[in-house]
Amino acid sequence: MTEAQQFEAFMRNYQNMVFSTAMRLLANQAEAEDISQEVFLKAYERFGELGQSPTAGGWLRKVATNLSLNH
């Protein structure tokens, strides 16, 4: 499996949680989608660290929360 395929699988595993976190805080679908994209861009930059990490979900939720609150 290539790194791109691994990241795609990683993203699919966490996309609903990231989006729902942003949606709950922003109450706006378009803005929640934008925040979700930003979260996964940050995750892609750190995918070497996050890919197999048991704390990846918590990290993603925290980034989604912080980006939403700062938005």
Buried (B, 14 or more C-beta within 10 A) or exposed (E): EEEEEEBEEBBEEBBEBBBBBBBEBBEEEEBBBBBBEBBBEBBBEEBEEBBEEEEBBEBBBEBBBEBBEEB
